[in-house]
């Protein structure tokens, strides 16, 4: 990812899903009500509460280890203990779905982790299936 990418509508992040099988764009829409992380996948637009970036990072720090992503459509149940399940849990900070568009509220575990990775806030695996993520240390060591 280019260091000049800002994550704005005019200059969105150009990302890939964790397995690398699909490309998408994402950007912050701080003027939306509520502020949103906008994900554009082809002609489909998904929106998540913008606070999901900070909330997910904080949850991963508390979790302290790798967590399965478990992406699933809204109509399908999310596997317990996954990022996807947390993104729709009544015990998360928004007390339910981070997704904002009914019918397109799922796939949190597919599209939000790559954004955290692009921001340098998380590490995401890139295997064909069963990927996981974890928070990166606040003071990453330089190699």
C-alpha atoms as an extended CHARMM CRD file, in Angstrom:
* protein
*
       143  EXT
         1         1  UNK       CA              0.0000000000        0.0000000000        0.0000000000  PROA      1               0.0000000000
         2         2  UNK       CA              1.2400000000        3.4500000000       -0.8670000000  PROA      2               0.0000000000
         3         3  UNK       CA              2.1520000000        5.7450000000        2.0100000000  PROA      3               0.0000000000
         4         4  UNK       CA              0.2200000000        8.5470000000        0.2740000000  PROA      4               0.0000000000
         5         5  UNK       CA             -3.0690000000        6.6980000000        0.5630000000  PROA      5               0.0000000000
         6         6  UNK       CA             -5.2280000000        8.5610000000        3.0200000000  PROA      6               0.0000000000
         7         7  UNK       CA             -8.3840000000        6.5110000000        3.2430000000  PROA      7               0.0000000000
         8         8  UNK       CA            -10.5750000000        9.3220000000        1.9300000000  PROA      8               0.0000000000
         9         9  UNK       CA            -13.3010000000        9.1230000000       -0.7080000000  PROA      9               0.0000000000
        10        10  UNK       CA            -10.9780000000       10.9040000000       -3.1640000000  PROA      10              0.0000000000
        11        11  UNK       CA             -8.0350000000        8.6720000000       -2.2390000000  PROA      11              0.0000000000
        12        12  UNK       CA             -9.3420000000        5.3550000000       -0.8090000000  PROA      12              0.0000000000
        13        13  UNK       CA             -7.2790000000        2.4650000000        0.4420000000  PROA      13              0.0000000000
        14        14  UNK       CA             -6.9750000000       -0.1820000000       -2.2840000000  PROA      14              0.0000000000
        15        15  UNK       CA             -6.9910000000       -3.4890000000       -0.4390000000  PROA      15              0.0000000000
        16        16  UNK       CA             -7.4830000000       -7.2180000000       -0.8570000000  PROA      16              0.0000000000
        17        17  UNK       CA             -9.4660000000       -9.6540000000        1.2400000000  PROA      17              0.0000000000
        18        18  UNK       CA             -7.2700000000      -11.7350000000        3.5830000000  PROA      18              0.0000000000
        19        19  UNK       CA             -6.9800000000      -14.7030000000        1.1620000000  PROA      19              0.0000000000
        20        20  UNK       CA             -6.0730000000      -12.2110000000       -1.5930000000  PROA      20              0.0000000000
        21        21  UNK       CA             -8.9290000000      -13.3940000000       -3.8000000000  PROA      21              0.0000000000
        22        22  UNK       CA            -10.8430000000      -10.1190000000       -4.1280000000  PROA      22              0.0000000000
        23        23  UNK       CA             -9.9350000000       -6.4520000000       -4.3100000000  PROA      23              0.0000000000
        24        24  UNK       CA            -11.9060000000       -3.6510000000       -2.6810000000  PROA      24              0.0000000000
        25        25  UNK       CA            -11.6060000000       -0.0160000000       -1.7150000000  PROA      25              0.0000000000
        26        26  UNK       CA            -12.2650000000        1.5100000000        1.6930000000  PROA      26              0.0000000000
        27        27  UNK       CA            -12.3650000000        4.9990000000        3.1050000000  PROA      27              0.0000000000
        28        28  UNK       CA            -13.5010000000        6.9970000000        6.1030000000  PROA      28              0.0000000000
        29        29  UNK       CA            -16.6920000000        9.0500000000        5.7770000000  PROA      29              0.0000000000
        30        30  UNK       CA            -16.5350000000       11.1530000000        8.9100000000  PROA      30              0.0000000000
        31        31  UNK       CA            -19.4140000000       13.3850000000        7.7400000000  PROA      31              0.0000000000
        32        32  UNK       CA            -21.8840000000       10.4850000000        7.5430000000  PROA      32              0.0000000000
        33        33  UNK       CA            -24.4410000000       10.0410000000       10.3200000000  PROA      33              0.0000000000
        34        34  UNK       CA            -23.1110000000        8.0170000000       12.0290000000  PROA      34              0.0000000000
        35        35  UNK       CA            -19.4980000000        8.3470000000       10.8020000000  PROA      35              0.0000000000
        36        36  UNK       CA            -18.7480000000        5.3380000000        8.6140000000  PROA      36              0.0000000000
        37        37  UNK       CA            -16.0490000000        3.1260000000        7.2090000000  PROA      37              0.0000000000
        38        38  UNK       CA            -17.1960000000        2.7200000000        3.6100000000  PROA      38              0.0000000000
        39        39  UNK       CA            -16.2150000000       -0.4400000000        1.7240000000  PROA      39              0.0000000000
        40        40  UNK       CA            -16.7270000000       -0.5680000000       -2.0280000000  PROA      40              0.0000000000
        41        41  UNK       CA            -16.6640000000       -4.0670000000       -3.5400000000  PROA      41              0.0000000000
        42        42  UNK       CA            -17.4300000000       -3.7590000000       -7.2350000000  PROA      42              0.0000000000
        43        43  UNK       CA            -20.8760000000       -2.1320000000       -7.3600000000  PROA      43              0.0000000000
        44        44  UNK       CA            -21.7250000000       -3.1350000000       -3.7810000000  PROA      44              0.0000000000
        45        45  UNK       CA            -21.1610000000       -0.6610000000       -0.9680000000  PROA      45              0.0000000000
        46        46  UNK       CA            -20.9920000000       -1.7770000000        2.6440000000  PROA      46              0.0000000000
        47        47  UNK       CA            -20.8540000000        0.6200000000        5.5830000000  PROA      47              0.0000000000
        48        48  UNK       CA            -19.6570000000       -0.0030000000        9.1140000000  PROA      48              0.0000000000
        49        49  UNK       CA            -19.5630000000        2.2960000000       12.1390000000  PROA      49              0.0000000000
        50        50  UNK       CA            -16.2430000000        4.1400000000       11.7790000000  PROA      50              0.0000000000
        51        51  UNK       CA            -15.5200000000        3.5150000000       15.4410000000  PROA      51              0.0000000000
        52        52  UNK       CA            -15.1290000000       -0.1820000000       14.5430000000  PROA      52              0.0000000000
        53        53  UNK       CA            -11.4560000000        0.4810000000       13.7690000000  PROA      53              0.0000000000
        54        54  UNK       CA            -10.6510000000        1.6690000000       17.2970000000  PROA      54              0.0000000000
        55        55  UNK       CA            -13.0520000000       -0.7700000000       18.9480000000  PROA      55              0.0000000000
        56        56  UNK       CA            -11.6880000000       -3.8080000000       17.0930000000  PROA      56              0.0000000000
        57        57  UNK       CA             -8.1110000000       -2.7980000000       17.8470000000  PROA      57              0.0000000000
        58        58  UNK       CA             -8.9420000000       -2.4240000000       21.5630000000  PROA      58              0.0000000000
        59        59  UNK       CA            -10.7140000000       -5.8060000000       21.6500000000  PROA      59              0.0000000000
        60        60  UNK       CA             -7.7550000000       -7.5100000000       19.9430000000  PROA      60              0.0000000000
        61        61  UNK       CA             -5.3680000000       -5.9710000000       22.4790000000  PROA      61              0.0000000000
        62        62  UNK       CA             -7.4980000000       -7.3410000000       25.3350000000  PROA      62              0.0000000000
        63        63  UNK       CA             -7.7510000000      -10.7160000000       23.5690000000  PROA      63              0.0000000000
        64        64  UNK       CA             -3.9540000000      -10.7870000000       23.3890000000  PROA      64              0.0000000000
        65        65  UNK       CA             -3.5800000000      -13.5480000000       20.7980000000  PROA      65              0.0000000000
        66        66  UNK       CA             -4.5970000000      -14.5750000000       17.2940000000  PROA      66              0.0000000000
        67        67  UNK       CA             -8.3580000000      -14.5450000000       16.6380000000  PROA      67              0.0000000000
        68        68  UNK       CA            -10.0810000000      -16.2530000000       13.6860000000  PROA      68              0.0000000000
        69        69  UNK       CA            -11.7360000000      -13.8520000000       11.2120000000  PROA      69              0.0000000000
        70        70  UNK       CA            -14.8040000000      -15.9320000000       10.3410000000  PROA      70              0.0000000000
        71        71  UNK       CA            -16.4310000000      -13.7080000000        7.6980000000  PROA      71              0.0000000000
        72        72  UNK       CA            -20.0970000000      -14.4620000000        6.9870000000  PROA      72              0.0000000000
        73        73  UNK       CA            -23.0110000000      -12.7640000000        5.2340000000  PROA      73              0.0000000000
        74        74  UNK       CA            -25.6100000000      -11.1380000000        7.4750000000  PROA      74              0.0000000000
        75        75  UNK       CA            -28.1110000000      -13.9420000000        6.8250000000  PROA      75              0.0000000000
        76        76  UNK       CA            -25.6730000000      -16.6280000000        8.0160000000  PROA      76              0.0000000000
        77        77  UNK       CA            -24.6030000000      -17.2350000000       11.6150000000  PROA      77              0.0000000000
        78        78  UNK       CA            -21.0630000000      -16.2760000000       12.5900000000  PROA      78              0.0000000000
        79        79  UNK       CA            -18.8360000000      -18.8910000000       14.2020000000  PROA      79              0.0000000000
        80        80  UNK       CA            -18.3260000000      -18.2300000000       17.9090000000  PROA      80              0.0000000000
        81        81  UNK       CA            -15.0320000000      -16.6980000000       18.9570000000  PROA      81              0.0000000000
        82        82  UNK       CA            -14.4260000000      -14.9870000000       15.6070000000  PROA      82              0.0000000000
        83        83  UNK       CA            -13.9720000000      -11.3440000000       14.6280000000  PROA      83              0.0000000000
        84        84  UNK       CA            -17.2140000000      -11.6750000000       12.6380000000  PROA      84              0.0000000000
        85        85  UNK       CA            -19.1430000000      -12.8490000000       15.7140000000  PROA      85              0.0000000000
        86        86  UNK       CA            -17.7400000000       -9.9700000000       17.7690000000  PROA      86              0.0000000000
        87        87  UNK       CA            -18.7410000000       -7.5040000000       15.0210000000  PROA      87              0.0000000000
        88        88  UNK       CA            -22.4050000000       -8.4190000000       15.5330000000  PROA      88              0.0000000000
        89        89  UNK       CA            -22.4220000000       -9.2720000000       19.2460000000  PROA      89              0.0000000000
        90        90  UNK       CA            -24.6650000000       -7.5430000000       21.7760000000  PROA      90              0.0000000000
        91        91  UNK       CA            -21.6170000000       -7.3390000000       24.0620000000  PROA      91              0.0000000000
        92        92  UNK       CA            -19.4610000000       -5.2150000000       21.7180000000  PROA      92              0.0000000000
        93        93  UNK       CA            -19.2890000000       -1.4190000000       22.2630000000  PROA      93              0.0000000000
        94        94  UNK       CA            -22.1860000000       -0.6620000000       19.8390000000  PROA      94              0.0000000000
        95        95  UNK       CA            -24.2280000000       -3.5170000000       21.3720000000  PROA      95              0.0000000000
        96        96  UNK       CA            -24.8930000000       -5.2360000000       18.0660000000  PROA      96              0.0000000000
        97        97  UNK       CA            -24.0660000000       -4.9130000000       14.3930000000  PROA      97              0.0000000000
        98        98  UNK       CA            -21.2170000000       -2.6360000000       13.3020000000  PROA      98              0.0000000000
        99        99  UNK       CA            -22.6450000000       -2.9590000000        9.7960000000  PROA      99              0.0000000000
       100       100  UNK       CA            -24.9820000000       -0.0790000000        8.9440000000  PROA      100             0.0000000000
       101       101  UNK       CA            -26.8720000000       -1.2530000000        5.8190000000  PROA      101             0.0000000000
       102       102  UNK       CA            -29.5360000000       -3.8590000000        6.5390000000  PROA      102             0.0000000000
       103       103  UNK       CA            -28.9470000000       -6.8720000000        4.3300000000  PROA      103             0.0000000000
       104       104  UNK       CA            -25.2490000000       -5.9270000000        3.9970000000  PROA      104             0.0000000000
       105       105  UNK       CA            -24.2250000000       -5.8150000000        7.6670000000  PROA      105             0.0000000000
       106       106  UNK       CA            -22.1080000000       -8.9730000000        7.5750000000  PROA      106             0.0000000000
       107       107  UNK       CA            -18.6320000000       -9.6470000000        6.2060000000  PROA      107             0.0000000000
       108       108  UNK       CA            -17.1100000000       -7.5830000000        9.0320000000  PROA      108             0.0000000000
       109       109  UNK       CA            -14.3940000000      -10.2420000000        9.4130000000  PROA      109             0.0000000000
       110       110  UNK       CA            -13.5730000000       -9.9850000000        5.6920000000  PROA      110             0.0000000000
       111       111  UNK       CA            -13.3510000000       -6.2380000000        5.0520000000  PROA      111             0.0000000000
       112       112  UNK       CA            -12.4130000000       -4.5550000000        8.3510000000  PROA      112             0.0000000000
       113       113  UNK       CA             -9.2380000000       -6.5690000000        9.1990000000  PROA      113             0.0000000000
       114       114  UNK       CA             -7.3700000000       -5.4810000000        6.0220000000  PROA      114             0.0000000000
       115       115  UNK       CA             -8.0680000000       -1.8300000000        6.9310000000  PROA      115             0.0000000000
       116       116  UNK       CA             -6.5780000000       -2.3220000000       10.4070000000  PROA      116             0.0000000000
       117       117  UNK       CA             -3.5970000000       -4.0040000000        8.7640000000  PROA      117             0.0000000000
       118       118  UNK       CA             -3.1750000000       -1.0920000000        6.3160000000  PROA      118             0.0000000000
       119       119  UNK       CA             -3.1920000000        1.3100000000        9.2650000000  PROA      119             0.0000000000
       120       120  UNK       CA             -0.4590000000       -0.7260000000       10.9770000000  PROA      120             0.0000000000
       121       121  UNK       CA             -2.7550000000       -1.6040000000       13.8860000000  PROA      121             0.0000000000
       122       122  UNK       CA             -3.0980000000       -5.3400000000       13.2910000000  PROA      122             0.0000000000
       123       123  UNK       CA             -1.4380000000       -8.3120000000       11.7010000000  PROA      123             0.0000000000
       124       124  UNK       CA             -3.6280000000      -10.4230000000        9.3800000000  PROA      124             0.0000000000
       125       125  UNK       CA             -2.8700000000      -13.8380000000        7.9470000000  PROA      125             0.0000000000
       126       126  UNK       CA             -3.2170000000      -14.3200000000        4.1870000000  PROA      126             0.0000000000
       127       127  UNK       CA             -3.8620000000      -18.0450000000        3.7530000000  PROA      127             0.0000000000
       128       128  UNK       CA             -6.4190000000      -19.5120000000        1.3080000000  PROA      128             0.0000000000
       129       129  UNK       CA             -8.8120000000      -20.1980000000        4.2640000000  PROA      129             0.0000000000
       130       130  UNK       CA             -9.1730000000      -19.8800000000        8.0380000000  PROA      130             0.0000000000
       131       131  UNK       CA             -7.2610000000      -16.6190000000        8.4650000000  PROA      131             0.0000000000
       132       132  UNK       CA             -6.6780000000      -14.9490000000       11.8050000000  PROA      132             0.0000000000
       133       133  UNK       CA             -5.6370000000      -11.5320000000       13.0770000000  PROA      133             0.0000000000
       134       134  UNK       CA             -4.0610000000       -9.9910000000       16.1500000000  PROA      134             0.0000000000
       135       135  UNK       CA             -3.1740000000       -6.5150000000       17.3530000000  PROA      135             0.0000000000
       136       136  UNK       CA              0.3920000000       -5.4020000000       16.7310000000  PROA      136             0.0000000000
       137       137  UNK       CA              2.4610000000       -4.1420000000       19.6370000000  PROA      137             0.0000000000
       138       138  UNK       CA              2.0480000000       -0.4320000000       20.2860000000  PROA      138             0.0000000000
       139       139  UNK       CA              5.7820000000        0.0840000000       19.8110000000  PROA      139             0.0000000000
       140       140  UNK       CA              6.7030000000       -2.2440000000       16.9640000000  PROA      140             0.0000000000
       141       141  UNK       CA             10.3970000000       -3.0910000000       16.8720000000  PROA      141             0.0000000000
       142       142  UNK       CA             12.2550000000       -1.9670000000       13.7700000000  PROA      142             0.0000000000
       143       143  UNK       CA             13.9960000000       -4.7260000000       11.8430000000  PROA      143             0.0000000000
